[in-house]
């Protein structure tokens, strides 16, 4: 669990003195719908696409709390969002009129305002 999301990793020993980590799957926090713990050792990560990933671990409750804290912190103080898709407006402004709709490209950072200026 990190600032960008959740990664499932596998450790492989390349030699007696060196280990290597391989990322098996990665989930961004925006893709996670919910995180639930069933009997104490099964963590279910439900994604917005409808799939659910079970993780069997004796630390299921701690991982659930960690994921929920990261998500809560990201939502609490965020006044910026990153576009996940491009959107181009089809609104053609008339003479003397400003364009009213926002166009953006995937990956653009957009600042959210509390009131119109």
Rosetta constraint file for C-alpha pairs under 8 A:
AtomPair CA 1 CA 5 HARMONIC 5.93 0.50
AtomPair CA 1 CA 6 HARMONIC 4.59 0.50
AtomPair CA 1 CA 7 HARMONIC 6.46 0.50
AtomPair CA 1 CA 63 HARMONIC 7.93 0.50
AtomPair CA 1 CA 66 HARMONIC 7.40 0.50
AtomPair CA 1 CA 67 HARMONIC 6.80 0.50
AtomPair CA 2 CA 6 HARMONIC 6.43 0.50
AtomPair CA 2 CA 70 HARMONIC 7.97 0.50
AtomPair CA 3 CA 70 HARMONIC 6.96 0.50
AtomPair CA 4 CA 28 HARMONIC 6.04 0.50
AtomPair CA 4 CA 29 HARMONIC 6.86 0.50
AtomPair CA 5 CA 26 HARMONIC 7.23 0.50
AtomPair CA 5 CA 27 HARMONIC 5.61 0.50
AtomPair CA 5 CA 28 HARMONIC 4.28 0.50
AtomPair CA 5 CA 29 HARMONIC 4.97 0.50
AtomPair CA 6 CA 26 HARMONIC 5.80 0.50
AtomPair CA 6 CA 27 HARMONIC 5.15 0.50
AtomPair CA 6 CA 28 HARMONIC 6.41 0.50
AtomPair CA 6 CA 29 HARMONIC 7.35 0.50
AtomPair CA 6 CA 67 HARMONIC 7.91 0.50
AtomPair CA 7 CA 23 HARMONIC 6.59 0.50
AtomPair CA 7 CA 24 HARMONIC 7.39 0.50
AtomPair CA 7 CA 25 HARMONIC 5.76 0.50
AtomPair CA 7 CA 26 HARMONIC 4.37 0.50
AtomPair CA 7 CA 27 HARMONIC 6.32 0.50
AtomPair CA 8 CA 23 HARMONIC 5.98 0.50
AtomPair CA 8 CA 24 HARMONIC 5.43 0.50
AtomPair CA 8 CA 25 HARMONIC 5.21 0.50
AtomPair CA 8 CA 26 HARMONIC 6.36 0.50
AtomPair CA 9 CA 21 HARMONIC 6.28 0.50
AtomPair CA 9 CA 22 HARMONIC 5.39 0.50
AtomPair CA 9 CA 23 HARMONIC 4.45 0.50
AtomPair CA 9 CA 24 HARMONIC 5.31 0.50
AtomPair CA 9 CA 25 HARMONIC 7.26 0.50
AtomPair CA 10 CA 21 HARMONIC 5.60 0.50
AtomPair CA 10 CA 22 HARMONIC 5.25 0.50
AtomPair CA 10 CA 23 HARMONIC 6.61 0.50
AtomPair CA 10 CA 24 HARMONIC 6.87 0.50
AtomPair CA 11 CA 19 HARMONIC 6.58 0.50
AtomPair CA 11 CA 20 HARMONIC 5.68 0.50
AtomPair CA 11 CA 21 HARMONIC 4.57 0.50
AtomPair CA 11 CA 22 HARMONIC 6.46 0.50
AtomPair CA 12 CA 19 HARMONIC 5.66 0.50
AtomPair CA 12 CA 20 HARMONIC 5.22 0.50
AtomPair CA 12 CA 21 HARMONIC 6.30 0.50
AtomPair CA 12 CA 22 HARMONIC 7.67 0.50
AtomPair CA 13 CA 18 HARMONIC 6.14 0.50
AtomPair CA 13 CA 19 HARMONIC 4.36 0.50
AtomPair CA 13 CA 20 HARMONIC 6.16 0.50
AtomPair CA 14 CA 18 HARMONIC 5.69 0.50
AtomPair CA 14 CA 19 HARMONIC 5.64 0.50
AtomPair CA 14 CA 20 HARMONIC 6.63 0.50
AtomPair CA 15 CA 19 HARMONIC 7.03 0.50
AtomPair CA 27 CA 31 HARMONIC 6.45 0.50
AtomPair CA 27 CA 32 HARMONIC 7.23 0.50
AtomPair CA 28 CA 32 HARMONIC 6.93 0.50
AtomPair CA 29 CA 71 HARMONIC 6.55 0.50
AtomPair CA 31 CA 47 HARMONIC 5.62 0.50
AtomPair CA 31 CA 48 HARMONIC 5.72 0.50
AtomPair CA 31 CA 49 HARMONIC 7.93 0.50
AtomPair CA 32 CA 45 HARMONIC 6.88 0.50
AtomPair CA 32 CA 46 HARMONIC 6.03 0.50
AtomPair CA 32 CA 47 HARMONIC 4.56 0.50
AtomPair CA 32 CA 48 HARMONIC 6.14 0.50
AtomPair CA 33 CA 45 HARMONIC 7.67 0.50
AtomPair CA 33 CA 46 HARMONIC 5.45 0.50
AtomPair CA 33 CA 47 HARMONIC 4.98 0.50
AtomPair CA 33 CA 48 HARMONIC 5.28 0.50
AtomPair CA 34 CA 45 HARMONIC 6.08 0.50
AtomPair CA 34 CA 46 HARMONIC 5.19 0.50
AtomPair CA 34 CA 47 HARMONIC 7.06 0.50
AtomPair CA 35 CA 43 HARMONIC 7.01 0.50
AtomPair CA 35 CA 44 HARMONIC 5.71 0.50
AtomPair CA 35 CA 45 HARMONIC 4.68 0.50
AtomPair CA 35 CA 46 HARMONIC 6.24 0.50
AtomPair CA 35 CA 64 HARMONIC 6.09 0.50
AtomPair CA 35 CA 67 HARMONIC 7.78 0.50
AtomPair CA 35 CA 68 HARMONIC 7.61 0.50
AtomPair CA 36 CA 43 HARMONIC 5.83 0.50
AtomPair CA 36 CA 44 HARMONIC 5.17 0.50
AtomPair CA 36 CA 45 HARMONIC 6.67 0.50
AtomPair CA 36 CA 64 HARMONIC 6.94 0.50
AtomPair CA 37 CA 41 HARMONIC 7.24 0.50
AtomPair CA 37 CA 42 HARMONIC 5.67 0.50
AtomPair CA 37 CA 43 HARMONIC 4.59 0.50
AtomPair CA 37 CA 44 HARMONIC 6.16 0.50
AtomPair CA 37 CA 60 HARMONIC 6.44 0.50
AtomPair CA 37 CA 61 HARMONIC 6.41 0.50
AtomPair CA 37 CA 64 HARMONIC 7.22 0.50
AtomPair CA 38 CA 42 HARMONIC 5.23 0.50
AtomPair CA 38 CA 43 HARMONIC 6.45 0.50
AtomPair CA 38 CA 44 HARMONIC 7.53 0.50
AtomPair CA 40 CA 58 HARMONIC 7.00 0.50
AtomPair CA 40 CA 60 HARMONIC 6.61 0.50
AtomPair CA 40 CA 61 HARMONIC 6.99 0.50
AtomPair CA 41 CA 56 HARMONIC 5.65 0.50
AtomPair CA 41 CA 57 HARMONIC 5.05 0.50
AtomPair CA 41 CA 58 HARMONIC 4.80 0.50
AtomPair CA 41 CA 59 HARMONIC 6.75 0.50
AtomPair CA 41 CA 60 HARMONIC 5.37 0.50
AtomPair CA 41 CA 61 HARMONIC 7.75 0.50
AtomPair CA 42 CA 54 HARMONIC 6.39 0.50
AtomPair CA 42 CA 55 HARMONIC 5.61 0.50
AtomPair CA 42 CA 56 HARMONIC 4.66 0.50
AtomPair CA 42 CA 57 HARMONIC 6.25 0.50
AtomPair CA 42 CA 58 HARMONIC 7.87 0.50
AtomPair CA 42 CA 60 HARMONIC 6.03 0.50
AtomPair CA 43 CA 54 HARMONIC 5.62 0.50
AtomPair CA 43 CA 55 HARMONIC 4.98 0.50
AtomPair CA 43 CA 56 HARMONIC 6.38 0.50
AtomPair CA 43 CA 57 HARMONIC 7.44 0.50
AtomPair CA 43 CA 60 HARMONIC 5.19 0.50
AtomPair CA 43 CA 61 HARMONIC 7.53 0.50
AtomPair CA 43 CA 64 HARMONIC 7.15 0.50
AtomPair CA 44 CA 52 HARMONIC 6.31 0.50
AtomPair CA 44 CA 53 HARMONIC 5.54 0.50
AtomPair CA 44 CA 54 HARMONIC 4.52 0.50
AtomPair CA 44 CA 55 HARMONIC 6.33 0.50
AtomPair CA 45 CA 52 HARMONIC 5.52 0.50
AtomPair CA 45 CA 53 HARMONIC 5.12 0.50
AtomPair CA 45 CA 54 HARMONIC 6.48 0.50
AtomPair CA 45 CA 55 HARMONIC 7.95 0.50
AtomPair CA 46 CA 50 HARMONIC 6.88 0.50
AtomPair CA 46 CA 51 HARMONIC 5.99 0.50
AtomPair CA 46 CA 52 HARMONIC 4.29 0.50
AtomPair CA 46 CA 53 HARMONIC 6.44 0.50
AtomPair CA 47 CA 51 HARMONIC 5.51 0.50
AtomPair CA 47 CA 52 HARMONIC 6.10 0.50
AtomPair CA 55 CA 60 HARMONIC 7.71 0.50
AtomPair CA 56 CA 60 HARMONIC 7.32 0.50
AtomPair CA 59 CA 63 HARMONIC 6.27 0.50
AtomPair CA 60 CA 64 HARMONIC 6.13 0.50
AtomPair CA 61 CA 65 HARMONIC 6.26 0.50
AtomPair CA 62 CA 66 HARMONIC 6.18 0.50
AtomPair CA 63 CA 67 HARMONIC 6.19 0.50
AtomPair CA 64 CA 68 HARMONIC 6.17 0.50
AtomPair CA 65 CA 69 HARMONIC 6.08 0.50
AtomPair CA 66 CA 70 HARMONIC 6.32 0.50
AtomPair CA 67 CA 71 HARMONIC 6.28 0.50
AtomPair CA 68 CA 72 HARMONIC 6.06 0.50
AtomPair CA 69 CA 73 HARMONIC 6.09 0.50
AtomPair CA 70 CA 74 HARMONIC 6.17 0.50
AtomPair CA 71 CA 75 HARMONIC 6.23 0.50
AtomPair CA 72 CA 76 HARMONIC 6.00 0.50
AtomPair CA 73 CA 77 HARMONIC 6.64 0.50
AtomPair CA 74 CA 78 HARMONIC 6.11 0.50
AtomPair CA 79 CA 111 HARMONIC 5.92 0.50
AtomPair CA 79 CA 112 HARMONIC 5.25 0.50
AtomPair CA 79 CA 113 HARMONIC 7.48 0.50
AtomPair CA 80 CA 109 HARMONIC 6.59 0.50
AtomPair CA 80 CA 110 HARMONIC 5.53 0.50
AtomPair CA 80 CA 111 HARMONIC 4.44 0.50
AtomPair CA 80 CA 112 HARMONIC 5.70 0.50
AtomPair CA 81 CA 109 HARMONIC 5.74 0.50
AtomPair CA 81 CA 110 HARMONIC 5.32 0.50
AtomPair CA 81 CA 111 HARMONIC 6.56 0.50
AtomPair CA 81 CA 112 HARMONIC 7.41 0.50
AtomPair CA 82 CA 106 HARMONIC 7.77 0.50
AtomPair CA 82 CA 107 HARMONIC 5.66 0.50
AtomPair CA 82 CA 108 HARMONIC 5.60 0.50
AtomPair CA 82 CA 109 HARMONIC 4.53 0.50
AtomPair CA 82 CA 110 HARMONIC 6.15 0.50
AtomPair CA 83 CA 104 HARMONIC 7.45 0.50
AtomPair CA 83 CA 105 HARMONIC 6.89 0.50
AtomPair CA 83 CA 106 HARMONIC 5.03 0.50
AtomPair CA 83 CA 107 HARMONIC 5.03 0.50
AtomPair CA 83 CA 108 HARMONIC 5.40 0.50
AtomPair CA 83 CA 109 HARMONIC 6.48 0.50
AtomPair CA 83 CA 110 HARMONIC 7.30 0.50
AtomPair CA 84 CA 106 HARMONIC 5.16 0.50
AtomPair CA 84 CA 107 HARMONIC 6.05 0.50
AtomPair CA 85 CA 105 HARMONIC 6.56 0.50
AtomPair CA 85 CA 106 HARMONIC 4.37 0.50
AtomPair CA 85 CA 107 HARMONIC 7.40 0.50
AtomPair CA 86 CA 103 HARMONIC 7.78 0.50
AtomPair CA 86 CA 104 HARMONIC 5.61 0.50
AtomPair CA 86 CA 105 HARMONIC 4.06 0.50
AtomPair CA 86 CA 106 HARMONIC 4.46 0.50
AtomPair CA 87 CA 103 HARMONIC 5.43 0.50
AtomPair CA 87 CA 104 HARMONIC 5.36 0.50
AtomPair CA 87 CA 105 HARMONIC 6.28 0.50
AtomPair CA 87 CA 106 HARMONIC 7.92 0.50
AtomPair CA 88 CA 102 HARMONIC 7.67 0.50
AtomPair CA 88 CA 103 HARMONIC 4.61 0.50
AtomPair CA 88 CA 104 HARMONIC 6.37 0.50
AtomPair CA 88 CA 105 HARMONIC 7.86 0.50
AtomPair CA 89 CA 101 HARMONIC 6.32 0.50
AtomPair CA 89 CA 102 HARMONIC 6.75 0.50
AtomPair CA 89 CA 103 HARMONIC 5.52 0.50
AtomPair CA 91 CA 99 HARMONIC 7.25 0.50
AtomPair CA 91 CA 100 HARMONIC 7.86 0.50
AtomPair CA 91 CA 101 HARMONIC 7.11 0.50
AtomPair CA 92 CA 99 HARMONIC 7.26 0.50
AtomPair CA 93 CA 97 HARMONIC 5.80 0.50
AtomPair CA 93 CA 98 HARMONIC 6.21 0.50
AtomPair CA 93 CA 99 HARMONIC 5.32 0.50
AtomPair CA 93 CA 100 HARMONIC 7.98 0.50
AtomPair CA 94 CA 98 HARMONIC 7.89 0.50
AtomPair CA 104 CA 108 HARMONIC 6.49 0.50
